[in-house]
Amino acid sequence: MTAIIKAVIYKGYKKQNSYLYVEQEDDFSRVPEILMTSLGKLEFVMELDLNPEKKLAQADIKQVISALEYDGFYLQLPNDSDRLLLAGMKPVSNPIPKL
């Protein structure tokens, strides 16, 4: 039988498209203070039961479960294009071919 792990997900206001997963609602005791500061105010998004046989839209469920078990939290970051924009850089695109 596969173990099911509870996750509570929060959205950070300072970092768009970044989500913090913790094991219990409003328990950020295992999250580093610098991470909490960089995310800013957190807004509750949802609570999920994680099962390694299911899939998440934007994260590898096995990595999420492992991080929750060992670190007490998991940080889901935006895709590479969003990360570059957050860093003030433009994503690299393919040049338009000359005809």
JOTAZI-V530800 format. One record per pair of residues at least 24 apart in sequence whose ideal C-beta (glycine too) atoms are under 6 Angstrom apart, sorted by the first residue. I is the first residue (numbers start at 1). J is the second residue. Records with the same first field share a line. If there is no record, write none. Layout:
I: J  J
//
This chain:
2: 51  52  53
4: 49  51
5: 50  65  68
6: 49
7: 48  50
8: 47
9: 45  46
10: 42  44
11: 43  45
12: 39  40  42
13: 40  41
14: 39  40
15: 39
17: 78  82
18: 77
19: 76
20: 75
21: 64  74
22: 73
23: 68
30: 72  73
31: 73
//
